[in-house]
Amino acid sequence: MKTATLPSIRVEPAVRQAAERVLREGETLSSFVEAAIRASIRQRSMQQAFVARGLKAAEDARTANDYFSPEALGIELDALLADAEERDRNPAAGGKA
């Protein structure tokens, strides 16, 4: 496969120095930048998929008129919080030691 290049970017010297300080043994600045770009692409792709799922769920809820009222949601969240607090207070119930 033929490779491509990314555009050169100008940064403040402090940014370059900070990047160089965190390089691992044997890692080059170029490989660090490439890894950062790949990680950012993955993160943004996951974020876009998350938003798309949320928009689809909202549309499905509108279509089916299947919503939780704010009151019902508050009751459910309060119950989950109470359960979590009880587990923290009572290690025998599966909480913290």
N, CA, C and O atoms as a printed pandas DataFrame, in Angstrom:
     atom_number atom_name residue_name chain_id  residue_number  x_coord  y_coord  z_coord
0              1         N          MET        A               1    0.850   -1.170    0.000
1              2        CA          MET        A               1    0.000    0.000    0.000
2              3         C          MET        A               1    0.900    1.239    0.000
3              4         O          MET        A               1    1.894    1.307    0.723
4              5         N          LYS        A               2    0.536    2.177   -0.800
5              6        CA          LYS        A               2    1.278    3.425   -0.886
6              7         C          LYS        A               2    0.929    4.301    0.323
7              8         O          LYS        A               2   -0.227    4.352    0.743
8              9         N          THR        A               3    1.910    4.974    0.866
9             10        CA          THR        A               3    1.665    5.828    2.022
10            11         C          THR        A               3    1.376    7.253    1.577
11            12         O          THR        A               3    1.656    7.639    0.442
12            13         N          ALA        A               4    0.817    8.013    2.483
13            14        CA          ALA        A               4    0.535    9.429    2.248
14            15         C          ALA        A               4    1.141   10.218    3.389
15            16         O          ALA        A               4    1.494    9.656    4.425
16            17         N          THR        A               5    1.260   11.506    3.200
17            18        CA          THR        A               5    1.797   12.361    4.257
18            19         C          THR        A               5    0.698   13.288    4.754
19            20         O          THR        A               5   -0.260   13.591    4.043
20            21         N          LEU        A               6    0.863   13.724    5.980
21            22        CA          LEU        A               6   -0.033   14.714    6.571
22            23         C          LEU        A               6    0.625   16.081    6.452
23            24         O          LEU        A               6    1.848   16.170    6.337
24            25         N          PRO        A               7   -0.155   17.129    6.479
25            26        CA          PRO        A               7    0.442   18.460    6.394
26            27         C          PRO        A               7    1.334   18.757    7.599
27            28         O          PRO        A               7    1.057   18.326    8.718
28            29         N          SER        A               8    2.378   19.481    7.349
29            30        CA          SER        A               8    3.221   19.954    8.447
30            31         C          SER        A               8    2.431   20.976    9.249
31            32         O          SER        A               8    1.631   21.731    8.699
32            33         N          ILE        A               9    2.662   20.990   10.538
33            34        CA          ILE        A               9    1.991   21.991   11.374
34            35         C          ILE        A               9    3.034   22.748   12.170
35            36         O          ILE        A               9    4.073   22.205   12.545
36            37         N          ARG        A              10    2.741   23.988   12.415
37            38        CA          ARG        A              10    3.626   24.802   13.243
38            39         C          ARG        A              10    3.031   24.857   14.643
39            40         O          ARG        A              10    1.833   25.080   14.817
40            41         N          VAL        A              11    3.887   24.652   15.635
41            42        CA          VAL        A              11    3.467   24.736   17.027
42            43         C          VAL        A              11    4.465   25.582   17.785
43            44         O          VAL        A              11    5.586   25.804   17.326
44            45         N          GLU        A              12    4.060   26.046   18.930
45            46        CA          GLU        A              12    4.981   26.785   19.792
46            47         C          GLU        A              12    6.077   25.832   20.262
47            48         O          GLU        A              12    5.828   24.639   20.438
48            49         N          PRO        A              13    7.260   26.337   20.461
49            50        CA          PRO        A              13    8.357   25.475   20.925
50            51         C          PRO        A              13    7.991   24.696   22.195
51            52         O          PRO        A              13    8.411   23.550   22.360
52            53         N          ALA        A              14    7.224   25.302   23.077
53            54        CA          ALA        A              14    6.857   24.621   24.322
54            55         C          ALA        A              14    6.013   23.373   24.050
55            56         O          ALA        A              14    6.113   22.382   24.774
56            57         N          VAL        A              15    5.183   23.426   23.007
57            58        CA          VAL        A              15    4.360   22.256   22.670
58            59         C          VAL        A              15    5.259   21.126   22.175
59            60         O          VAL        A              15    5.101   19.976   22.583
60            61         N          ARG        A              16    6.184   21.453   21.312
61            62        CA          ARG        A              16    7.109   20.421   20.810
62            63         C          ARG        A              16    7.931   19.843   21.964
63            64         O          ARG        A              16    8.103   18.628   22.057
64            65         N          GLN        A              17    8.436   20.707   22.839
65            66        CA          GLN        A              17    9.231   20.239   23.969
66            67         C          GLN        A              17    8.406   19.327   24.880
67            68         O          GLN        A              17    8.904   18.306   25.354
68            69         N          ALA        A              18    7.158   19.692   25.122
69            70        CA          ALA        A              18    6.291   18.857   25.956
70            71         C          ALA        A              18    6.082   17.490   25.311
71            72         O          ALA        A              18    6.113   16.468   25.996
72            73         N          ALA        A              19    5.869   17.469   23.990
73            74        CA          ALA        A              19    5.692   16.198   23.284
74            75         C          ALA        A              19    6.963   15.360   23.375
75            76         O          ALA        A              19    6.896   14.152   23.602
76            77         N          GLU        A              20    8.095   15.983   23.203
77            78        CA          GLU        A              20    9.363   15.252   23.259
78            79         C          GLU        A              20    9.623   14.685   24.655
79            80         O          GLU        A              20   10.221   13.617   24.793
80            81         N          ARG        A              21    9.173   15.402   25.689
81            82        CA          ARG        A              21    9.384   14.931   27.073
82            83         C          ARG        A              21    8.598   13.655   27.369
83            84         O          ARG        A              21    9.012   12.864   28.216
84            85         N          VAL        A              22    7.486   13.444   26.693
85            86        CA          VAL        A              22    6.651   12.277   27.013
86            87         C          VAL        A              22    6.877   11.107   26.060
87            88         O          VAL        A              22    6.192   10.089   26.155
88            89         N          LEU        A              23    7.828   11.246   25.146
89            90        CA          LEU        A              23    8.115   10.132   24.242
90            91         C          LEU        A              23    8.629    8.939   25.034
91            92         O          LEU        A              23    9.403    9.085   25.980
92            93         N          ARG        A              24    8.186    7.766   24.631
93            94        CA          ARG        A              24    8.678    6.534   25.252
94            95         C          ARG        A              24    9.988    6.132   24.591
95            96         O          ARG        A              24   10.345    6.633   23.525
96            97         N          GLU        A              25   10.688    5.225   25.239
97            98        CA          GLU        A              25   11.961    4.774   24.705
98            99         C          GLU        A              25   11.767    4.199   23.296
99           100         O          GLU        A              25   10.915    3.338   23.078
100          101         N          GLY        A              26   12.556    4.679   22.363
101          102        CA          GLY        A              26   12.488    4.207   20.990
102          103         C          GLY        A              26   11.390    4.852   20.152
103          104         O          GLY        A              26   11.301    4.597   18.951
104          105         N          GLU        A              27   10.564    5.671   20.762
105          106        CA          GLU        A              27    9.460    6.322   20.043
106          107         C          GLU        A              27    9.962    7.617   19.411
107          108         O          GLU        A              27   10.724    8.367   20.020
108          109         N          THR        A              28    9.529    7.860   18.198
109          110        CA          THR        A              28    9.891    9.105   17.530
110          111         C          THR        A              28    8.741   10.096   17.644
111          112         O          THR        A              28    7.602    9.729   17.931
112          113         N          LEU        A              29    9.064   11.331   17.418
113          114        CA          LEU        A              29    8.021   12.354   17.435
114          115         C          LEU        A              29    6.985   12.060   16.346
115          116         O          LEU        A              29    5.786   12.248   16.555
116          117         N          SER        A              30    7.451   11.603   15.197
117          118        CA          SER        A              30    6.525   11.271   14.107
118          119         C          SER        A              30    5.580   10.143   14.501
119          120         O          SER        A              30    4.383   10.217   14.224
120          121         N          SER        A              31    6.104    9.096   15.148
121          122        CA          SER        A              31    5.231    7.980   15.542
122          123         C          SER        A              31    4.260    8.417   16.640
123          124         O          SER        A              31    3.120    7.957   16.692
124          125         N          PHE        A              32    4.726    9.312   17.515
125          126        CA          PHE        A              32    3.851    9.847   18.552
126          127         C          PHE        A              32    2.684   10.620   17.930
127          128         O          PHE        A              32    1.530   10.439   18.317
128          129         N          VAL        A              33    3.003   11.481   16.964
129          130        CA          VAL        A              33    1.970   12.277   16.295
130          131         C          VAL        A              33    1.001   11.350   15.554
131          132         O          VAL        A              33   -0.212   11.550   15.615
132          133         N          GLU        A              34    1.524   10.348   14.863
133          134        CA          GLU        A              34    0.651    9.403   14.145
134          135         C          GLU        A              34   -0.274    8.669   15.114
135          136         O          GLU        A              34   -1.465    8.516   14.840
136          137         N          ALA        A              35    0.267    8.215   16.244
137          138        CA          ALA        A              35   -0.555    7.514   17.235
138          139         C          ALA        A              35   -1.633    8.439   17.794
139          140         O          ALA        A              35   -2.767    8.013   18.010
140          141         N          ALA        A              36   -1.281    9.701   18.027
141          142        CA          ALA        A              36   -2.254   10.662   18.540
142          143         C          ALA        A              36   -3.375   10.900   17.525
143          144         O          ALA        A              36   -4.545   11.010   17.893
144          145         N          ILE        A              37   -3.006   10.977   16.256
145          146        CA          ILE        A              37   -4.021   11.170   15.217
146          147         C          ILE        A              37   -4.931    9.956   15.142
147          148         O          ILE        A              37   -6.151   10.099   15.067
148          149         N          ARG        A              38   -4.347    8.755   15.160
149          150        CA          ARG        A              38   -5.165    7.531   15.116
150          151         C          ARG        A              38   -6.117    7.463   16.310
151          152         O          ARG        A              38   -7.285    7.107   16.156
152          153         N          ALA        A              39   -5.615    7.806   17.500
153          154        CA          ALA        A              39   -6.458    7.772   18.704
154          155         C          ALA        A              39   -7.591    8.790   18.598
155          156         O          ALA        A              39   -8.724    8.510   18.989
156          157         N          SER        A              40   -7.283    9.949   18.076
157          158        CA          SER        A              40   -8.303   10.986   17.917
158          159         C          SER        A              40   -9.352   10.567   16.898
159          160         O          SER        A              40  -10.540   10.827   17.090
160          161         N          ILE        A              41   -8.928    9.926   15.823
161          162        CA          ILE        A              41   -9.871    9.436   14.819
162          163         C          ILE        A              41  -10.804    8.400   15.451
163          164         O          ILE        A              41  -12.018    8.455   15.254
164          165         N          ARG        A              42  -10.232    7.448   16.218
165          166        CA          ARG        A              42  -11.061    6.432   16.892
166          167         C          ARG        A              42  -12.056    7.086   17.845
167          168         O          ARG        A              42  -13.235    6.731   17.860
168          169         N          GLN        A              43  -11.572    8.053   18.648
169          170        CA          GLN        A              43  -12.431    8.707   19.632
170          171         C          GLN        A              43  -13.569    9.449   18.942
171          172         O          GLN        A              43  -14.720    9.353   19.367
172          173         N          ARG        A              44  -13.259   10.180   17.893
173          174        CA          ARG        A              44  -14.296   10.934   17.186
174          175         C          ARG        A              44  -15.278   10.009   16.480
175          176         O          ARG        A              44  -16.473   10.300   16.423
176          177         N          SER        A              45  -14.786    8.897   15.944
177          178        CA          SER        A              45  -15.681    7.929   15.307
178          179         C          SER        A              45  -16.652    7.349   16.328
179          180         O          SER        A              45  -17.848    7.223   16.062
180          181         N          MET        A              46  -16.124    6.998   17.503
181          182        CA          MET        A              46  -16.995    6.465   18.558
182          183         C          MET        A              46  -17.998    7.528   19.013
183          184         O          MET        A              46  -19.162    7.219   19.267
184          185         N          GLN        A              47  -17.552    8.763   19.114
185          186        CA          GLN        A              47  -18.430    9.852   19.518
186          187         C          GLN        A              47  -19.536   10.052   18.483
187          188         O          GLN        A              47  -20.698   10.228   18.851
188          189         N          GLN        A              48  -19.191   10.029   17.202
189          190        CA          GLN        A              48  -20.205   10.179   16.154
190          191         C          GLN        A              48  -21.208    9.030   16.200
191          192         O          GLN        A              48  -22.409    9.250   16.040
192          193         N          ALA        A              49  -20.726    7.807   16.416
193          194        CA          ALA        A              49  -21.626    6.654   16.509
194          195         C          ALA        A              49  -22.546    6.790   17.720
195          196         O          ALA        A              49  -23.730    6.460   17.639
196          197         N          PHE        A              50  -22.008    7.276   18.844
197          198        CA          PHE        A              50  -22.802    7.477   20.052
198          199         C          PHE        A              50  -23.920    8.487   19.802
199          200         O          PHE        A              50  -25.069    8.257   20.177
200          201         N          VAL        A              51  -23.575    9.601   19.169
201          202        CA          VAL        A              51  -24.569   10.635   18.866
202          203         C          VAL        A              51  -25.625   10.076   17.911
203          204         O          VAL        A              51  -26.819   10.318   18.088
204          205         N          ALA        A              52  -25.178    9.329   16.901
205          206        CA          ALA        A              52  -26.123    8.743   15.942
206          207         C          ALA        A              52  -27.084    7.791   16.648
207          208         O          ALA        A              52  -28.281    7.796   16.358
208          209         N          ARG        A              53  -26.570    6.967   17.581
209          210        CA          ARG        A              53  -27.460    6.057   18.331
210          211         C          ARG        A              53  -28.448    6.848   19.183
211          212         O          ARG        A              53  -29.619    6.483   19.280
212          213         N          GLY        A              54  -27.978    7.925   19.796
213          214        CA          GLY        A              54  -28.864    8.756   20.616
214          215         C          GLY        A              54  -29.951    9.411   19.785
215          216         O          GLY        A              54  -31.110    9.448   20.197
216          217         N          LEU        A              55  -29.587    9.928   18.617
217          218        CA          LEU        A              55  -30.579   10.552   17.736
218          219         C          LEU        A              55  -31.589    9.517   17.252
219          220         O          LEU        A              55  -32.783    9.804   17.163
220          221         N          LYS        A              56  -31.107    8.301   16.935
221          222        CA          LYS        A              56  -32.019    7.234   16.497
222          223         C          LYS        A              56  -32.959    6.851   17.629
223          224         O          LYS        A              56  -34.155    6.662   17.407
224          225         N          ALA        A              57  -32.426    6.735   18.844
225          226        CA          ALA        A              57  -33.270    6.388   19.992
226          227         C          ALA        A              57  -34.321    7.462   20.228
227          228         O          ALA        A              57  -35.473    7.151   20.533
228          229         N          ALA        A              58  -33.932    8.726   20.089
229          230        CA          ALA        A              58  -34.887    9.821   20.266
230          231         C          ALA        A              58  -35.973    9.758   19.199
231          232         O          ALA        A              58  -37.153    9.944   19.497
232          233         N          GLU        A              59  -35.579    9.497   17.962
233          234        CA          GLU        A              59  -36.560    9.382   16.876
234          235         C          GLU        A              59  -37.478    8.191   17.095
235          236         O          GLU        A              59  -38.687    8.289   16.885
236          237         N          ASP        A              60  -36.910    7.066   17.517
237          238        CA          ASP        A              60  -37.730    5.880   17.820
238          239         C          ASP        A              60  -38.728    6.178   18.936
239          240         O          ASP        A              60  -39.886    5.766   18.866
240          241         N          ALA        A              61  -38.278    6.894   19.961
241          242        CA          ALA        A              61  -39.169    7.241   21.070
242          243         C          ALA        A              61  -40.293    8.150   20.582
243          244         O          ALA        A              61  -41.450    7.972   20.961
244          245         N          ARG        A              62  -39.943    9.137   19.729
245          246        CA          ARG        A              62  -40.973   10.024   19.182
246          247         C          ARG        A              62  -41.980    9.236   18.353
247          248         O          ARG        A              62  -43.190    9.428   18.478
248          249         N          THR        A              63  -41.468    8.350   17.506
249          250        CA          THR        A              63  -42.336    7.560   16.632
250          251         C          THR        A              63  -43.279    6.676   17.444
251          252         O          THR        A              63  -44.467    6.574   17.139
252          253         N          ALA        A              64  -42.737    6.043   18.477
253          254        CA          ALA        A              64  -43.541    5.129   19.299
254          255         C          ALA        A              64  -44.248    5.848   20.438
255          256         O          ALA        A              64  -45.021    5.234   21.173
256          257         N          ASN        A              65  -43.990    7.147   20.593
257          258        CA          ASN        A              65  -44.514    7.919   21.729
258          259         C          ASN        A              65  -44.213    7.191   23.039
259          260         O          ASN        A              65  -45.072    7.067   23.912
260          261         N          ASP        A              66  -42.984    6.718   23.152
261          262        CA          ASP        A              66  -42.546    5.911   24.287
262          263         C          ASP        A              66  -41.504    6.695   25.074
263          264         O          ASP        A              66  -40.305    6.586   24.819
264          265         N          TYR        A              67  -41.971    7.479   26.024
265          266        CA          TYR        A              67  -41.087    8.335   26.808
266          267         C          TYR        A              67  -41.222    8.027   28.291
267          268         O          TYR        A              67  -42.230    7.478   28.736
268          269         N          PHE        A              68  -40.196    8.387   29.047
269          270        CA          PHE        A              68  -40.280    8.406   30.498
270          271         C          PHE        A              68  -40.557    9.846   30.899
271          272         O          PHE        A              68  -39.932   10.770   30.378
272          273         N          SER        A              69  -41.465   10.035   31.798
273          274        CA          SER        A              69  -41.703   11.390   32.293
274          275         C          SER        A              69  -40.505   11.798   33.149
275          276         O          SER        A              69  -39.800   10.937   33.675
276          277         N          PRO        A              70  -40.273   13.088   33.291
277          278        CA          PRO        A              70  -39.172   13.525   34.161
278          279         C          PRO        A              70  -39.338   13.003   35.591
279          280         O          PRO        A              70  -38.355   12.671   36.254
280          281         N          GLU        A              71  -40.578   12.933   36.057
281          282        CA          GLU        A              71  -40.822   12.437   37.417
282          283         C          GLU        A              71  -40.440   10.965   37.534
283          284         O          GLU        A              71  -39.770   10.569   38.488
284          285         N          ALA        A              72  -40.868   10.148   36.556
285          286        CA          ALA        A              72  -40.554    8.713   36.595
286          287         C          ALA        A              72  -39.045    8.498   36.492
287          288         O          ALA        A              72  -38.493    7.630   37.168
288          289         N          LEU        A              73  -38.386    9.275   35.661
289          290        CA          LEU        A              73  -36.943    9.153   35.522
290          291         C          LEU        A              73  -36.255    9.536   36.829
291          292         O          LEU        A              73  -35.310    8.871   37.254
292          293         N          GLY        A              74  -36.725   10.603   37.464
293          294        CA          GLY        A              74  -36.156   11.015   38.743
294          295         C          GLY        A              74  -36.314    9.940   39.806
295          296         O          GLY        A              74  -35.390    9.690   40.581
296          297         N          ILE        A              75  -37.471    9.308   39.847
297          298        CA          ILE        A              75  -37.717    8.226   40.820
298          299         C          ILE        A              75  -36.757    7.073   40.559
299          300         O          ILE        A              75  -36.167    6.532   41.495
300          301         N          GLU        A              76  -36.595    6.691   39.287
301          302        CA          GLU        A              76  -35.695    5.592   38.929
302          303         C          GLU        A              76  -34.249    5.918   39.291
303          304         O          GLU        A              76  -33.543    5.076   39.845
304          305         N          LEU        A              77  -33.808    7.129   38.981
305          306        CA          LEU        A              77  -32.437    7.526   39.305
306          307         C          LEU        A              77  -32.217    7.606   40.816
307          308         O          LEU        A              77  -31.158    7.220   41.310
308          309         N          ASP        A              78  -33.215    8.104   41.549
309          310        CA          ASP        A              78  -33.109    8.142   43.009
310          311         C          ASP        A              78  -32.962    6.736   43.582
311          312         O          ASP        A              78  -32.188    6.517   44.514
312          313         N          ALA        A              79  -33.711    5.782   43.020
313          314        CA          ALA        A              79  -33.632    4.395   43.492
314          315         C          ALA        A              79  -32.248    3.815   43.204
315          316         O          ALA        A              79  -31.674    3.138   44.057
316          317         N          LEU        A              80  -31.709    4.072   42.014
317          318        CA          LEU        A              80  -30.367    3.584   41.688
318          319         C          LEU        A              80  -29.321    4.185   42.622
319          320         O          LEU        A              80  -28.417    3.487   43.079
320          321         N          LEU        A              81  -29.447    5.488   42.905
321          322        CA          LEU        A              81  -28.516    6.147   43.810
322          323         C          LEU        A              81  -28.619    5.569   45.220
323          324         O          LEU        A              81  -27.601    5.323   45.868
324          325         N          ALA        A              82  -29.836    5.353   45.692
325          326        CA          ALA        A              82  -30.029    4.781   47.026
326          327         C          ALA        A              82  -29.413    3.386   47.107
327          328         O          ALA        A              82  -28.783    3.047   48.109
328          329         N          ASP        A              83  -29.589    2.576   46.065
329          330        CA          ASP        A              83  -28.989    1.235   46.036
330          331         C          ASP        A              83  -27.466    1.319   46.101
331          332         O          ASP        A              83  -26.831    0.573   46.846
332          333         N          ALA        A              84  -26.883    2.225   45.323
333          334        CA          ALA        A              84  -25.432    2.374   45.309
334          335         C          ALA        A              84  -24.925    2.846   46.671
335          336         O          ALA        A              84  -23.909    2.354   47.162
336          337         N          GLU        A              85  -25.629    3.792   47.278
337          338        CA          GLU        A              85  -25.214    4.283   48.603
338          339         C          GLU        A              85  -25.323    3.174   49.640
339          340         O          GLU        A              85  -24.475    3.077   50.527
340          341         N          GLU        A              86  -26.343    2.341   49.546
341          342        CA          GLU        A              86  -26.507    1.230   50.486
342          343         C          GLU        A              86  -25.366    0.224   50.323
343          344         O          GLU        A              86  -24.842   -0.280   51.316
344          345         N          ARG        A              87  -24.983   -0.068   49.093
345          346        CA          ARG        A              87  -23.864   -0.995   48.868
346          347         C          ARG        A              87  -22.570   -0.429   49.449
347          348         O          ARG        A              87  -21.747   -1.178   49.975
348          349         N          ASP        A              88  -22.389    0.887   49.357
349          350        CA          ASP        A              88  -21.191    1.507   49.932
350          351         C          ASP        A              88  -21.191    1.424   51.456
351          352         O          ASP        A              88  -20.142    1.246   52.075
352          353         N          ARG        A              89  -22.370    1.555   52.053
353          354        CA          ARG        A              89  -22.475    1.492   53.516
354          355         C          ARG        A              89  -22.424    0.062   54.051
355          356         O          ARG        A              89  -22.015   -0.164   55.190
356          357         N          ASN        A              90  -22.838   -0.898   53.233
357          358        CA          ASN        A              90  -22.990   -2.269   53.701
358          359         C          ASN        A              90  -22.157   -3.209   52.848
359          360         O          ASN        A              90  -22.647   -3.724   51.843
360          361         N          PRO        A              91  -20.904   -3.444   53.231
361          362        CA          PRO        A              91  -20.033   -4.314   52.413
362          363         C          PRO        A              91  -20.609   -5.701   52.194
363          364         O          PRO        A              91  -20.345   -6.315   51.159
364          365         N          ALA        A              92  -21.386   -6.211   53.133
365          366        CA          ALA        A              92  -21.971   -7.546   52.980
366          367         C          ALA        A              92  -22.960   -7.600   51.828
367          368         O          ALA        A              92  -23.255   -8.675   51.306
368          369         N          ALA        A              93  -23.478   -6.427   51.428
369          370        CA          ALA        A              93  -24.431   -6.368   50.318
370          371         C          ALA        A              93  -23.711   -6.181   48.997
371          372         O          ALA        A              93  -24.345   -5.844   47.997
372          373         N          GLY        A              94  -22.405   -6.390   48.967
373          374        CA          GLY        A              94  -21.652   -6.277   47.718
374          375         C          GLY        A              94  -20.982   -4.942   47.518
375          376         O          GLY        A              94  -20.502   -4.639   46.425
376          377         N          GLY        A              95  -20.944   -4.134   48.575
377          378        CA          GLY        A              95  -20.337   -2.807   48.459
378          379         C          GLY        A              95  -18.862   -2.843   48.777
379          380         O          GLY        A              95  -18.241   -3.905   48.782
380          381         N          LYS        A              96  -18.307   -1.680   49.042
381          382        CA          LYS        A              96  -16.882   -1.542   49.340
382          383         C          LYS        A              96  -16.576   -2.112   50.713
383          384         O          LYS        A              96  -17.428   -2.114   51.602
384          385         N          ALA        A              97  -15.347   -2.596   50.881
385          386        CA          ALA        A              97  -14.934   -3.139   52.169
386          387         C          ALA        A              97  -14.561   -2.064   53.130
387          388         O          ALA        A              97  -14.188   -2.354   54.267
